[in-house]
Amino acid sequence: MKKLLIVCGAGHATSTIAVAKVSEWLKANGYDSQVKIYQSKIADELNRIDDYDAVISTTIVPDSIKAKVIPGLGLLTGMGVDQIYSSLVERLGL
């Protein structure tokens, strides 16, 4: 089972919306049984970022982990959503 972390600044509002959208997409594409989603705030996960197969963030992340994170603001705006999902498939090896 692949581990996907979705984070925002506080771990509540925007990450909840992103979790709902990604969960819906995973189910629609038949990936839901292959991916477990975790939700948190970025500050709590900085030292555990390598524990996850992929990370989506709806907030700014430190430069030290930027390369490991898929920017997820498009899940909220609707712009660039296909690129987010394409990056997710690539990172998770789906």
MIZA-957522 format. One line per field, with one value per residue: residue in one letter; residue number from 1; y, z, x of N, C-alpha, C in turn. Coordinates in Angstrom, 1 decimal. Layout:
N
residuo c(A, ...) .
num c(NUM, ...) .
n.c2 c(Y, ...) .
n.c3 c(Z, ...) .
n.c1 c(X, ...) .
ca.c2 c(Y, ...) .
ca.c3 c(Z, ...) .
ca.c1 c(X, ...) .
c.c2 c(Y, ...) .
c.c3 c(Z, ...) .
c.c1 c(X, ...) .
END
This chain:
94
residuo c(M, K, K, L, L, I, V, C, G, A, G, H, A, T, S, T, I, A, V, A, K, V, S, E, W, L, K, A, N, G, Y, D, S, Q, V, K, I, Y, Q, S, K, I, A, D, E, L, N, R, I, D, D, Y, D, A, V, I, S, T, T, I, V, P, D, S, I, K, A, K, V, I, P, G, L, G, L, L, T, G, M, G, V, D, Q, I, Y, S, S, L, V, E, R, L, G, L) .
num c(1, 2, 3, 4, 5, 6, 7, 8, 9, 10, 11, 12, 13, 14, 15, 16, 17, 18, 19, 20, 21, 22, 23, 24, 25, 26, 27, 28, 29, 30, 31, 32, 33, 34, 35, 36, 37, 38, 39, 40, 41, 42, 43, 44, 45, 46, 47, 48, 49, 50, 51, 52, 53, 54, 55, 56, 57, 58, 59, 60, 61, 62, 63, 64, 65, 66, 67, 68, 69, 70, 71, 72, 73, 74, 75, 76, 77, 78, 79, 80, 81, 82, 83, 84, 85, 86, 87, 88, 89, 90, 91, 92, 93, 94) .
n.c2 c(-1.2, 2.1, 5.2, 8.3, 11.6, 14.5, 17.8, 21.0, 24.4, 24.4, 21.9, 21.4, 22.8, 23.5, 21.2, 19.2, 19.6, 19.0, 16.3, 15.1, 15.6, 14.2, 11.6, 11.0, 11.1, 9.0, 6.8, 6.9, 6.2, 3.7, 3.3, 3.4, 1.3, 0.9, 3.0, 4.8, 7.5, 10.2, 12.9, 16.1, 18.9, 20.9, 21.6, 19.6, 17.4, 17.7, 16.4, 13.8, 13.4, 11.7, 9.3, 8.9, 8.0, 9.8, 13.3, 15.9, 19.3, 22.1, 24.4, 26.7, 25.2, 24.4, 25.0, 22.9, 20.6, 20.9, 19.6, 17.1, 17.4, 17.7, 20.4, 21.4, 23.4, 23.7, 21.9, 23.2, 25.5, 24.5, 24.7, 23.3, 20.7, 18.2, 18.0, 17.7, 15.2, 13.6, 13.9, 12.7, 10.0, 9.3, 9.6, 7.8, 5.5, 4.3) .
n.c3 c(0.0, -0.9, 0.5, 0.9, 1.7, 2.5, 3.0, 4.7, 5.9, 8.5, 8.8, 8.6, 7.0, 4.0, 3.4, 3.9, 1.9, -0.3, 0.3, 0.0, -2.8, -4.0, -3.0, -4.3, -6.9, -6.9, -6.4, -8.7, -10.6, -10.0, -8.2, -5.4, -3.7, -3.5, -2.3, 0.6, 2.3, 4.2, 6.5, 7.4, 9.2, 7.7, 9.4, 11.3, 9.9, 8.8, 9.6, 9.0, 6.4, 4.5, 5.1, 3.5, 0.3, -1.5, -1.4, -1.2, -1.1, 0.0, 0.7, 1.2, 1.2, 3.0, 1.4, 1.7, 1.5, -0.8, -3.3, -3.0, -2.8, -4.2, -5.6, -4.5, -4.8, -7.1, -6.8, -5.3, -6.8, -9.3, -11.4, -13.4, -12.4, -13.8, -14.1, -11.5, -10.8, -12.6, -11.8, -9.3, -10.0, -11.2, -9.0, -7.2, -8.6, -10.0) .
n.c1 c(0.9, 0.6, 1.7, 0.3, 0.7, -1.1, -0.9, -1.4, -1.3, -2.4, -3.5, -6.1, -8.4, -7.8, -6.4, -8.2, -10.1, -8.5, -7.9, -10.4, -10.9, -8.7, -9.2, -11.6, -10.8, -8.8, -10.5, -12.2, -10.5, -9.7, -7.6, -7.9, -7.7, -5.0, -3.7, -3.1, -4.3, -3.0, -3.4, -2.3, -0.6, 1.9, 4.1, 4.2, 5.2, 7.7, 10.0, 9.4, 8.9, 10.1, 8.9, 6.7, 5.3, 4.5, 3.8, 1.5, 1.0, -0.9, 0.1, 2.9, 6.1, 9.1, 12.3, 14.0, 12.5, 11.1, 11.5, 10.5, 7.8, 4.5, 3.0, -0.1, -2.1, -3.7, -5.7, -7.6, -8.1, -8.8, -7.2, -4.7, -5.0, -4.9, -2.1, -1.2, -2.4, -1.1, 1.6, 1.3, 0.6, 3.0, 4.9, 3.9, 4.0, 1.9) .
ca.c2 c(0.0, 3.4, 6.2, 9.6, 12.6, 15.7, 18.8, 22.4, 25.1, 24.0, 20.5, 21.3, 23.3, 23.2, 19.8, 18.4, 19.7, 18.3, 14.9, 14.7, 15.6, 13.1, 10.4, 10.9, 10.8, 7.7, 5.9, 6.9, 5.6, 2.4, 3.3, 3.6, 0.2, 0.9, 4.2, 5.2, 9.0, 10.7, 14.4, 16.8, 20.2, 20.8, 21.7, 18.3, 16.4, 18.0, 15.4, 12.5, 13.5, 10.5, 8.1, 8.8, 7.7, 11.1, 14.4, 17.0, 20.4, 23.3, 25.6, 26.8, 24.3, 24.8, 24.7, 21.6, 19.4, 21.3, 18.6, 15.9, 17.8, 18.0, 21.5, 21.0, 24.5, 23.5, 21.1, 24.2, 26.4, 23.8, 25.0, 22.4, 19.5, 17.1, 17.9, 17.2, 13.8, 13.0, 13.8, 11.7, 8.7, 9.1, 9.4, 6.5, 4.3, 3.6) .
ca.c3 c(0.0, -1.0, 1.5, 0.4, 2.7, 2.1, 4.1, 4.5, 6.9, 9.8, 8.8, 8.7, 6.0, 2.6, 3.2, 3.9, 0.6, -1.2, 0.6, -0.7, -4.3, -4.4, -2.7, -5.3, -8.1, -6.8, -6.5, -10.0, -11.5, -9.5, -7.3, -4.0, -2.8, -3.5, -1.7, 1.9, 2.5, 5.5, 6.4, 8.6, 8.9, 7.2, 10.5, 12.0, 9.0, 8.2, 9.9, 8.6, 5.0, 3.8, 5.4, 2.6, -1.0, -2.2, -0.6, -1.8, -0.2, -0.5, 1.3, 0.9, 1.9, 3.0, 0.3, 2.0, 1.1, -2.0, -4.4, -2.6, -2.7, -5.4, -5.2, -4.7, -4.8, -8.2, -6.3, -4.7, -7.8, -10.5, -12.5, -13.3, -11.7, -14.5, -13.9, -10.1, -10.8, -13.4, -10.9, -8.3, -10.6, -11.4, -7.7, -6.5, -9.5, -10.3) .
ca.c1 c(0.0, 1.4, 1.3, 0.2, 0.5, -1.7, -0.7, -1.7, -0.7, -2.9, -3.9, -7.6, -9.3, -7.5, -6.0, -9.5, -10.7, -7.6, -8.1, -11.7, -10.7, -7.8, -9.9, -12.6, -10.0, -8.3, -11.6, -12.7, -9.4, -9.4, -6.4, -8.2, -7.2, -3.5, -3.2, -3.7, -4.1, -2.8, -3.6, -1.6, -0.1, 3.3, 5.1, 4.3, 5.7, 9.0, 11.1, 8.9, 8.5, 10.6, 8.0, 5.6, 5.7, 4.2, 3.3, 0.8, 0.8, -1.7, 0.7, 4.3, 6.9, 10.5, 13.2, 14.7, 11.7, 10.4, 11.7, 9.7, 6.4, 3.7, 2.2, -1.5, -3.0, -4.6, -6.9, -8.5, -8.5, -9.2, -6.2, -3.5, -5.4, -4.3, -0.7, -1.1, -2.7, 0.0, 2.7, 0.9, 0.7, 4.5, 5.5, 3.4, 4.2, 0.6) .
c.c2 c(1.2, 4.4, 7.6, 10.6, 13.9, 16.7, 20.2, 23.1, 24.7, 22.6, 20.3, 21.6, 22.9, 21.8, 18.9, 18.4, 18.9, 16.7, 14.4, 14.6, 14.4, 11.8, 10.0, 10.4, 9.4, 6.6, 5.8, 6.2, 4.2, 2.2, 3.3, 2.5, 0.1, 2.0, 4.5, 6.7, 9.4, 12.3, 15.0, 18.2, 20.1, 20.8, 20.4, 17.2, 16.6, 17.0, 13.9, 12.4, 12.3, 9.2, 7.9, 8.6, 9.0, 12.0, 15.5, 18.1, 21.5, 24.5, 25.6, 25.9, 24.8, 24.3, 23.3, 20.4, 19.7, 20.2, 17.4, 16.1, 18.1, 19.2, 21.2, 22.1, 24.4, 22.7, 22.0, 25.1, 25.8, 24.0, 24.0, 21.1, 18.3, 16.9, 17.3, 15.7, 13.0, 12.8, 12.8, 10.3, 8.3, 8.8, 8.1, 5.3, 3.5, 3.3) .
c.c3 c(0.0, 0.0, 0.9, 1.5, 2.0, 3.2, 3.7, 5.7, 8.3, 9.9, 8.9, 7.4, 4.6, 2.4, 3.2, 2.5, -0.4, -1.0, -0.1, -2.2, -4.7, -4.1, -3.8, -6.6, -8.1, -7.0, -8.0, -11.0, -11.0, -8.7, -5.8, -3.1, -2.7, -2.8, -0.4, 2.1, 3.9, 5.4, 7.6, 8.2, 8.6, 8.4, 11.2, 11.2, 8.5, 8.4, 9.5, 7.1, 4.1, 4.1, 4.4, 1.2, -1.9, -1.2, -1.5, -0.8, -0.8, 0.1, 0.9, 1.8, 2.0, 1.8, 0.5, 1.6, -0.2, -3.1, -4.2, -2.6, -4.0, -4.9, -5.5, -4.7, -6.0, -7.8, -5.7, -5.8, -9.1, -11.6, -12.3, -12.6, -12.4, -14.2, -12.5, -10.1, -11.6, -12.6, -9.8, -8.8, -10.7, -10.0, -7.0, -7.4, -9.8, -11.7) .
c.c1 c(0.9, 0.8, 1.4, -0.1, -0.1, -1.6, -1.2, -1.1, -1.1, -3.4, -5.4, -8.3, -8.9, -7.0, -7.2, -10.1, -9.8, -7.8, -9.4, -11.6, -9.8, -8.5, -10.9, -11.9, -9.4, -9.4, -12.1, -11.7, -9.0, -8.1, -6.6, -7.8, -5.7, -2.9, -3.9, -3.3, -4.0, -2.9, -2.9, -1.3, 1.4, 4.3, 5.3, 5.0, 7.0, 10.0, 10.6, 8.5, 9.0, 9.8, 6.9, 6.1, 5.5, 3.6, 2.7, 0.6, 0.0, -1.1, 2.2, 5.1, 8.3, 11.3, 13.8, 13.8, 10.9, 10.4, 10.8, 8.2, 5.7, 2.9, 0.7, -2.5, -4.1, -5.9, -8.0, -9.0, -9.1, -8.3, -5.0, -3.8, -4.8, -2.9, -0.4, -1.3, -1.6, 1.2, 2.5, 1.1, 2.2, 5.2, 5.1, 3.6, 2.9, 0.4) .
END
